Amino acid sequence: MSHQDAPQILVVGAGPAGLATALSAARHGARVLVVERHRSTSIHPRASGLSTRTMEIFRSWGVIDAVRAASSKVIARAAYAVTLADPDRTENPIGFPLPREALAVSPAFPACCPQDHLEPILLDAARRAGVEVRFATELTDLVVDDDGAWARLTDRDSGRTETVRSRFVVGADGPRSRVRAALGITTEHLGGIGRHVQMLFRADLGPVIGDVAHGLYSLSHPEAGGLIIAFGTDRWGFARPCPTDEDIPADDARWTELLRTATGMPDLQPELLGTLVVDLAAELASASRAGAAFLAGDAAHRMTPVGAVGLNTAVQDGHELGWKLAWAAQGRAGEPLLASYAVERGPVGERNTRRSVAPGVPHPADGLVGDVGTRYASPTIAGGVATLVAPQDLAAAPGERAPHVWVTADGRRCSTLDLWDGRLTLVTGDDSWRRAAGVVGVAAPVIADPGGRLARAYRLDGGGAVLVRPDGVVAWRHEVPVADPVRVLRDAVDGALGLARPAEANAEFVRTEAANRPFAASPV
């Protein structure tokens, strides 16, 4: 491999975290190599719930239509009954807003897309963005320092080995991460909800569930209790606890008997597709970075399915990490931007991991609040304070996800969220700030705002400006015009990219950073 062809970023693992990191980095111009020890993307549905924020990210990547086409048409609620045929059901939310609730604050709404349907979509998008992906390729050795990584890769079919040099390496290789082990990063076990076995099956359950299925059914029959999960139009998972191997049904006949009892359909003829045994536990890595190496997804924070936050946290990790690595690899950003990944995403990963071992216990970050209302604090956010914000109260404060508003920008109707991908963007209605953006090299689209909705949402009535990062996070804001907008904006851009840090912003961060360290208890 020539120096010109060598990857700037090596991603180990082609699950949601790895593919999201690779796609984000490649869309920002980085050369990316993904290696995966398995021979394909996931063959099991695994997770399926995609949150509002995750769907916003997929919208920015141009894959949202493909994801919706591959999604199950279900109600994002859990139904509780003795069997599926029991007419006496109760319902509860499962962590996702209804479409109308999401669309009040977002251009997107949640979906239910099984992981084995989602991963090929992300894989195709990554390859179209220029990512090289090698399956059946195993990481067998790794050496990392502050300047880069040397990885030995082994082709599992031929046995051929190759040493790859990269500027950064990302461990997105799951809860038994080899990258994490090579870095010597330990994990803390936080508990779990036990060992379970799931049978994947096909059947027409319409006669007992009706025209529209729920995403999850919790069944309490004394002889066939468990969960039935929608994984497509006629594909389902039936999950049951199995503390020991003796608790796993011995053969297809026993599974069929259980399914007939659980569904209340004595003549059911299910097509049995295979089983998966998994220990539903939560673990937290003690760090998410060592020099030029970073952890994302389950390698950094393994979660149980409670709250359906694991896959979403992984995708959101990759979305943020990818662009930061790409910009740093190209010399467009400095060390503080790299450091900000752990500072920003670490507390979110810890919060969601701990949530996942507390079924039935309400949390302030449940639902849309934690999904789109998390406010970051980090070295590259001027004055950000880590907290939670109700989605309807997002007001373009530093550290917040920039609010969604339908606008006409440069002659086209779009959401404000469509403006950020691939660049730093200045939102302003003031011509002096817009001219300064042209000098500094920041995008400043001309946004028509006849009803004043944008000005109200972004608090621009005083002639101020808001700087938004490529991941849609507000990095800086100024409330009013200034005498030298070029200098002020240049300082803001340098601070957002970790190239320099205005003294007043540094002082604010020092005051808040101690309460918001990676993986430490924090209000987010």
N, C-alpha and C positions, 0 to 999 in steps of 0.2 A: 504494500500500500504506500503510495507516494505521500510526501508531506502535504501536497495540495489536496489529496484525496482523504487524508486522515480526518476522522470526525473531530469536530470541536467538542461535541457532547456525546458521550456513550451512555445509553440508557439500558439498564439491565432489567428486563421484565416487560412483556407486551400485554399486560392487563390494562385496566382503565387508567391507572396512575402513570404507567410508562408511556402509553400511547398519547395521553393528554399532554404530558411533558414534551414528548417528541414533536407533536403537532404544533404546540405553542412555540417551541424553539424554532422549528423549521419555518413557520410563518413569519418569524422575525429574522430570517436570513441565515440561521446557523446550519452547519453541516452536522447531521445527526445520524448515529448508528444505534439501532435497537437490537438487542439480542435476547432470545427467549429459549429456555432449555426445552420447553415442550414443542411439539411438532406443529402446533396450530394455535389459534386463539381458543378460548375456553370452550369446552364441549358440554359444559353444564350451565344451566340458566343462572345459578347463584343469585346475585342481587338483581333487582328489577326496578325499584322505585327511583325515578329521576326527579330531583327537586326543581323548583322554579329557577334558582340561580344556575344550576347545571344546564338547564335548557336554554337560559340566556347565553351561556358560553357556547353551546352547540349552535345557537343562532348566529353568533359572531363567526363561527368557523364554517358556516354554510352547510351544516349537516342536519339541521333540525327537521327538515321535511323527511329525510331518510329515516331518522330516528322515530318520528311519529308513525311513519308507514310500517315500521317493524314493531310497534308497541301494541300491547294488549288493550282492548277497549273495555276498561273497567272503571268502577266507582272507586275512588281513592279512600276507601273506608273499610274497616274490619266488621264482619258480621259474626255474631256469637249465637250458637245454637247447639242442640244435642247432636243432630245430624244435618246434612244439607237439606234433607226433605222436611225438616222441622219447620212448620209455618211460624212458630213463635221465636222470631229472631230479634236480637237487639243489635245496635250499631254503635261504633265509636270511631273517632278519627284515628288515623295512623301516621300523623305527622305531616301530611301534605294538605295545602289549602285546596278548596274547590277552584275550578278555572276562573270563575267570576271574581273570587277573592284575589287570586294571583294577578289577573289582568287589571286590577285597580292600581297596581304599583309596578307592573312589568309588561313587556311586550310578549312574554312567554308564560306558559303554565306547565305544571308537572306532567310527567308521562310514566308509563309502566312498560319499560323495555327490557326484556331479559338480557342478562349479560352476554350470553352466547349469540344474541342478535346484535347487540350494541358493538361489541369489539370488532367484528368485521367492518362495520361502518367507519369506526375510528381508524382502523388499519388502512382501509382504502384511502381515506382522507390524508393520512400521514404520508403514504407513498406518493399520492398526487402532489403533496407539498415538497417532495424531494427526500423524504426520510428513507434510509436503507434499513430494512427489517430482515433479520436472519432468524429463522426458527431452527430448532434442534441444535442450538448453539449455546454452550454452557460456559459460564464464568468459572475458571478453575484457579485463578490466582489474581491478586489485586494488590498493587502498591500505590499509595496516595500520599502526596504532600501538598503544600500550599500552591505549587506551580502546575500541578496536573496529576494525571493518573496513568499507570501502566497496567493494562489488563491482559491476562492470558485467556484466550478463548479457545474452546475445543469443539470441533464439529462432532456431534454424537454419532453420526453415520460413518464418517471416514476415519475418525480419530485424529484428524489433522489439527494441529495447534497453530495459533497465530498470536503474536503480541501486538496490541493496539495501544497507541499513545493518544490521549485526548486531553483537552484542557480541563474538562469537568466530567465526572461520572455521577450518575444518578442511580441509586438503589431503589427500584420500584418492583422488587422481586418477592414481595409477599411477606407473610409473617415469619417464615424461616429464611429470611434474607441472607444471602451469601455476602452481599456487599456490607451489610451491617456487621456480620460476623468478622469479616476481614478488617473492618475499622475498629473492632474491639468495643463497639457500642453495646451496652447491656440493655435489658428490658425489665420492666416492672410488671408483674402479673397482677391484674386488677380484679380478677374473678371472672365469672361467666354464668351462663344459663344451662350448662351441661352438654353432654354428648347427644347428638341427634342423628337419625338416619332419615333420608328422604328418598322416596320412590318417585321418579318422573314417569308420567303416564299420559296417554291420550284417551279421551272419552268425551262423549256428548253429554254434558251435565245439564243441558238446557231444560229438560223436563222438571228438574227440581230447583234450579236457581233462577229460572226466568230468562228474559231477553238480555238483561245487563248483569254482568257478574260483579261481585266485589273483588277487590284486590286480594283480600285475605279472609279466610273462614276459620274461626276457632271453634272446634267441635269437642264436646265434652262427653260423648258416649263412653260409658265405663269400659267397654271392650274394644273401642276403636277411636279413642280420643286422639286429637292431634290437630295439625294445621293443614288446610288445603290452600295452595297459593296459585294464582293465575299466572301462567307463563305463555300465554297466547290464546287464540280463539278456542282451541280444544285441547290444549296441552296444560298439564297441571303438575304440581308437586304435592306430595302427601308426606309431611314431616312428623316424626314421633321421637320422643326421648328413647335413648338406648344406652343406659348407663353401663351395661356389659354386652358382650357379643351375643349372649343368650337372648337379649331383648330384641335382636334384629330378626325379623321374620325369616324363616328358614328357606322358603322357596316361593315361586310365583303363585302357587295355589293359596298360600297363606296371605300373600299381599292382596290377591283378588278378593279373598274373604274379608279382609280388613276394609278394603275400599268399598265393597258392597254395603257393609255395615255403616261405615262413616258417611256415605252418601245417602243412605236410605233407599238405594236402588238395588233390590235383590237380584235382578237379572243383568246387572252391569257386566259388560265384557270389555274391560280396560285393555289397552295395548300398553304393556309394561316396557318402559324404555331404559331403565337402569337405576341403580341406587348410588347414593353418595353419603358417606358417613363423615361427620365433621364435629369437632369439639368447638362449641360456640363460646369462645373466651375472648377476653380483652387484655391487651398488653400495650405498654407505652414505652417507646425507646427513650433512653436517658438523654439523647441528643439527636438532632436531625441533620447535623453537618460535622464533617471532620476534614479540614483543609479544602481540597477541591472536590470532595465527595458530599453528596446530599442524599437524604432519604425522603421518599414520598409514599403516600398511600399506606397499605398495610405494613410495609417495612418500618414505618415510623409510628404507626398507631393502628393496631389491630382492634377491630370492633365486633361486637355481636350484631345480629340483624335488628335489634331493638331500635326503633326510630328510623330505620332505613337511612342511616347517615354515612355508612362506610364508603360505598361507591361514590357518593356525592362529595365527600371530603377528599377522596383520592383525586377525582377529576379537578376539583378546585385547587388542590395542591399543585397539580401539574400545570394548570392554566397559569398560575402565578409564577411558579418556578421556571417554566420554559422560557418566557420572554426575558426574565432577569439574567439567566445564564447566557442566552443569545446575545443580549446587549453587552454583557461583560466580556464575552469571548471576542466580540468585535471591537473592543476598546471604547465602547460608547457609554459605559457605566463603570463605577468603581466598587471597591470592597464594601462600603456601607450598603449598597443595594443588594449584594449577595448576602450580607448579614441580616438584612431585613426579612428574608424568607423565614428563617427560624423564629424571629421575633414576632412576626405577624401570624404565621400559620401554626406555630407551635402551640400557643394557647387554645386555638380553635381545635386542633387535633386532640389535645388533652380533654377539653370540655366535651367533645363529642364521644371520645372513648369512655369517659366516666359515665356519661349519659347512658351509654349502651349496656351498662350493667345495672341499671336502675329501672326495670320495667314497671310501668304504671305510676312512676313518681314524676309529677309535673316539674318542668324546668323552665326558667325564664327564656331560654334560647329555643324552646320548642317552636316548630312550624316556621312561618315566614320570618319571624324575628331573627332567629339565628342564621337563617339561610341568606337573607339579603340585608339584615340590619346589624351585622357585626361591624363595629368600628375598630380599625387597627391603630396601634401606636408603634412607630419604628424610627430608626435614625433617618429615614428618607421621607418622612411625613412631617411637614412643618406644623407642629402644635397638635398632632393627633393624640387623643386620649382614648385608651381601650375601654369600650363599653358596649352596650347593646342599645339599639335605637329601633323603635317601632317603625315599620316600613313606611307608613304614611307620614312619619315625621322626619324622614331623610331630607336634609337641607344642604347638601354639598359641603358639609364640614370636612376638614382634613381627616383622612382615614376611612371615610364612609364610601360605600358603593355610590357612585354618582347617580342621582335620581333619574328615573325614566320619565320622559315627557315626549309626546308625539309632536314633532316639529317638521318644518320644511327647511332643509339645510342645503345650500348650494343648488337650489332648484328641485330637490327631491324630498318626498315625504318619507320620514323614517323616525325611529326612536332615537333619542339621544344616545342610547346604549350602542347603536350601530356606528357611532362616530369614533370610537376609541381604538379599535383593533389596529395594531401595527405602528402606533405613533403616540407621541404626547400631544394632547389637544387642549387648547385654551378656549374656554367658554366665556364669552363676554359680549356685551352690547355696546362697548365703548370703542370708538375708532382708534384712540391712542394705544390701547392695549392690543388691538388687532394689528396695527402697524408694527408694534414692538415684536409681536409673534413672528411676523415676516422676517424681521431682522435676525431674530434669535434662531429661527428655523423650526418653529413649533406650528402645528396646524391650528388654524383659527377659522373654522367654517363660518360663512355668513348664514345666520339662522334667522328665518322669518318668525317673528313672535308677536303677531297682531293682537292677540288676546292677553299678552303678558304672562302666560303660564310658565314659560321658561324663566323669566325674570323672578317670578315668585318662588318657583321650585329651587332655584340656585341662588336666591337672595342677591340679585344683581341690580336692584333699584338704585343703589348709590353709585353706579358706574364702575363696579369692581370687576374682578376676573377670577376664574377658577381653573386650575391646572389639573387635568385628569390623565392618569397613567394608562398604558395600553391594556391593563387588566380591568379598567373601569373604576379604579380607586382614586379618590381625590387626594392629590399630593400636597396641594397648597391653594390658598385663596387669599385675595386682598380685597378689602371692602370698597375702596374708592380709587379713582385715578391718582397717579403720582406724577411728579415733575420729570422723573427719568424712568419711564416704564421699561426701556430696554435693559438698563442695569438691574432693576428689580426683578424683571422676568428672567434674565440670565442667571441671577443668583438662585431663583426658585427652581429653574431647570437643573442647574448643577446640584442643588440640594436633593432634588427628587431622584437623580441618577447616581447619587453618591460620589459625585466628582468634587464637590465642595460643600461647605455647610455654613450658612449664615450664622453668626454668633447667637442671635436671639433665638433661632430655631434650635440650635444645639442646647442652649440653656433650658428651653422648654422640654426637650427630650430627656435631658438628665433628670429633671424633676419627676418625670412620669415613668421612665424606663424600668426602675427597680420593681415596680408592681406588675410588670408585664413581661417578665423574662420567659424564654421558651420553656414550656412544660411546667411552669410554676403556677400555683393557684392564681387566678386572675378573674376580673369581673366579666370577661368575654366568654 
